[in-house]
Amino acid sequence: MGNNILKINKEMKETIERSGYLMEQEIAKFLRHERLSVLPNYSFRDIETDSSKEIDILALTGDDILTEEGYIGDIFFLLVIEVKNIEPVVCFTQNNILYNGYFHFSGVPKYIWNKKNKEKDLNTFLKIEKFHHYYKIDRIASQFCIISEKRGSRSIMTKYRASHHFGNNRNLYEELLLPLIKVVEYEKEKYQNILEFDKPEPIHLIFYYPIAVVNGLFECYVGGREPVYKKVHQVNFVRRYVSKKISGNYRIDMCDKKGLKKLIESIKKELKIIVKYIEKNHELFVQSALKEYKDKRKEELLKRAEKIKTKKMYRRYY
């Protein structure tokens, strides 16, 4: 067929730059420089449709849980990241009154049992609200749009449109936020069988950080008398999603590249704080993890016994 060489001209280069491929590569390189393990174009199973989907970047950081007795488990922070080379994205914020928490995690232990045999949710016991960046921002968004220019419009008043659509009528919500929600649920489902973690080192925890990175970000604060617009680098966003198989609230960090750098600094600090807190209270964590394993094994045995009983009854009548 010949050795035809395709020359990448200026127009082609500009097309590639607009597409976002280079932005993804830049962010992946930055995360590696920050010593995170990076998997670009991470494929996962959509638990709603059972089809294969893809997230732009999956990044992992973590640490061992160490005490005087030695290694007792590990903790991981899983960052799921969607990248879109678009601007401006405008997030509509209001005072953060109702939307606290929603820090998703999986693994063991999910609950901490004290000496009086009373349980506390892990997030509550860790006192997340005292140090996590979800609680440090007094404004939060639950709605956003992208400003795009109308093609062929002659009227100055209708030159722009604000919507969820960009490019060739692509839906920003479906391409930016929905994959983040679905990959978090996929990963949680993958690690839901706690008996897979049943080892001499009982503590195994995975925390999830959904992150959406865009090229330009604005905040429109709607909590006052009139909307106030401001260019920002990061916005705390919450999305509620309900379907037959998924239901929950999801905190998503919306940011640009500069905001991502600051966010990674916060995440690293949060990891250190949680590790230190677990190590300080390691006896309670170990006891709680062992209780969960014990309860789960008992539950599995009861299920097996019930299946055997059902089979025997079936054989007796048929």
Buried (B, 14 or more C-beta within 10 A) or exposed (E): EEEEEEEEEEEEEEEEEEEBEEBBEEBBEBBEEBEBEBEBEBEBBBBBEEEEBEBBBBBBBBBBBBBEEEEBBBBBBBBBBBBBBBBBBBBBBBEBEEBBBBBBBBBBBBBBBEEEEEBBEBBEBBEBBEBBBBBEEEBBBBBBBBBBEEEEEEEEEEEEEEEBBBBEEEBBEEBBBBBBBBBBBBBBBBBEEBEEBBEEBBBBBBBBBBBBBBBBBBBBBBBEEEEEEEEBBBBBBBBEBEEEEBEBBBBBBBBBBEBBBEBBEBBBEBBEBBBEBBBEBBEBBBBBBBBBBEEBEEEEEEEEEEEEEEEEEEEEEE
